[in-house]
Amino acid sequence: MRSAQVPPWWREFFESPDSFPLSCFPDPAETAAQVRGIKKLLGLQADQLVADICCGHGRHLLLLAEEGYRIVGLDGSAMMLRVASYLAAERQLPVSLAHGMAQELPFADGVFDVVLNLFNSLGYMDDDQNQAVLDEISRCLKPGGELLLDTRNKKFQILYAPYRQTVSLADGRLALLHCSYDEESNRLNSVWSNPENVEETYHTASIRLYSPEDIEAMLAAAGLTVQARYSEYDGSSFVGFERQLIYLCTRK
């Protein structure tokens, strides 16, 4: 008898309202600063077609749309897309949203001038699927098109794990967050549980951490050439131990 397949953790997590407080999304002021950085780092032009892959509830996408950029958002979470659609309608923004998987993009070859993959969206899946995300992004970019990839810095993540922290769920209940790094699988595992009974689990997450050398090998395999590495959206160079690792790449 075949056992039931357990759905990927991110399917349950990002369909729950708890994903908003637990994801620690940057506030509007920081998001606006990131968008200013995105425009500057990419030199975005009004006539370019931009895709925000793993757009979530549209933090960056909506601000770019407000400024008149042509942008398409894709996410695997129906709940996140409903929020993005509501916010776009509220602001009367002409935003195109698609429900789909980043490793199987529902777009034609060479259609986008720019692709964004932001807020640590790479690493949710296994190595083959994570590589497929980059392969698909490359496929959908025009030759010479650009990718801005914001991912985790492995050294920073390991330095601050394991740890324990009390956080709030969407309904105000408290949860105990425990993070640990598994050296064998190279994954950062997070568990949110009942502080009074840690056996009662609310949510889990598991992120594959890659070194810069690993990521650059994956980008090269996808036909993407690294043009610059940053630690901040303001263009600060990446040295090695910063929290963020932001790549600017072009498709060959």
C-alpha positions, 0 to 999 in steps of 0.5 A: 500500500502506497503511503500518502505523499506529504505536501510541500511545507510551503503550500500549507504555510503560505495559504495560512494567514499566519504566514504574514506575521511569521514571514516578517515582511519588511514594512512599507518604508523599507519595501519602498526603499527596496523598490527604489533600489531595484529601479536603480540597480536594473536601470528599469525602463518604462517600456520593459516587461517585468516579471515578479516570480514568487510575488507573494501579496505584491509588496514590490509589484504593486509599487512598481505598477503604481509608477507605470511599469508593465509587470506580471506577478506569479505565485504558488499561493492562491491566498497571497494572490487574492490579497495582491488582487484585492490591493491592486483593485483597491488602487485601480492598478492594471496588474497581471497575476498568475497562479503557478509554480516557479519551476514550471513557469506558464510563460513563453520563451524569451518574453520578459526583459527583467525578472525579479525573484526576491525575499529569499524565494529560492531554496524552498524545494529540493536541488533539482527543483531549485535549479529548475526555478533558475532554468525557467527564469532564464528560459523566459528572459529575452537574450540579454535580459536581466535577473535580480535575485535576492537570496539568503547568505548561508554563512549568516543564516548558520551563524544565527541558528539554532535559536528560539524566539516567541512570536505571534500568530495572526490570531494573537496566539503565541508560538515558539519558533525554533530554528536549526541547521541540518549540516547533512541536508544543508537545510535551515529548518524552522518549527513554530509550536505551542509554547506550553506544549512543543509537541503541538506544531503549528507550522514548519519550514525548510530552506535549502541554504546555498553558498555563493559558489553553489548559487553561481554554479546554478546560475551558470548552469541556467545560462545566466551570467553574474554581473554584480553581487550586492548586500543591500538594495542600495548597491552596497557590495557583498563581502561575505557575512551580510544577511542578504545576497543579491545577484544581478545577472544577464541571460546569455 
